């Protein structure tokens, strides 16, 4: 093998190693960013779910109040 071929192979191997190292570091940072984003989304979804439960409880309370008011109105109308 001549010197030019050996240099070409060495340069190619160095470029390959640098390319793989760059790809791995980029992949790790993307994974970290995705994990952070997904964590934020999950926290927001948990908040929405808890708010949904609170709204559902409030609707049930309103329904109970409506029932009680209807009963009271019937009693008042009977006395009149």
Beta strands, then each sheet from edge to edge (+ up, - down):
end
